[in-house]
Amino acid sequence: MNQTITLETAPEVLSRKDVAGILKIGISTLDTRIPPAKLPRIKLGKTVRFLRTDVEKFLLRHRIGAEGQA
């Protein structure tokens, strides 16, 4: 059974596939359009992981109409 991961059900550490699914983008878009300076990554050899808290912060920083944004 293939269950979709949402930010609410996500574990603390996420794969590239998990993050791409949460953001509703392709993995290649995640890799090429969102630099590590904007969404930090953890590299373990060839494996890349993301912290759920970093994904949450990324989403909050990119909200349109959020308080404090012009």
N, C-alpha and C positions, 0 to 999 in steps of 0.2 A: 504494500500500500504506500503510495507516494503522497505524503502529507505536506501541504504548503506551510512554510515557516513564516510567521508574521513577527513584527517587532515584539508583540506581547508574549508570544510563545517561544521566542528565540532563546537559545542557551547563551551563556556568558561569552563564549568564543564561537565565532561564525566563520564559515568557509566563504570563498569568493562567490560560489554558487548561491549560498544562503543570502549574502548581502545583495547580489544582483536581483534575486527574487524579491527581497523586501523592497528594494528601490524600483522594481518593475523595469529593469534595464538588462541588456545583455552583459555577459561577463566581459566581452571585449570592450564594451563601452565603459564599464567599471575600470578596467585596466588602463584605458587610453585617455579617458575624459575626466577622470577624478583622480588628481595627483595625491600622493601620500601626504603632502602638506595640508590638504583639505580633509582627507579621511585617512588617518594613520593606519598602518598595517604592521603585522608581526610576521617576520620571515623566519621560518624554521627550516633551514636547508632550502629546498625548492618549494616548500609548502608556504602558502600565504594565508594568514588568519586575521580576523578583525575582532575587536572587542565590541560587544553590544553597546556599551556606553558611548564609544566613539561614533557608532552609527547613529545613535540617538542625538548626540550633540551635532553631528553633521546635518541631520534633518532639521533640527531647531534653528541652526544658523541660516538655512536656506528657505525658511518660511517667508512667504510674501504676505505683507500686511501685519507681521508680528510687531509687537510693541518695540519701540526704539529704532525701527527701520523706516527709512524715508520712502 
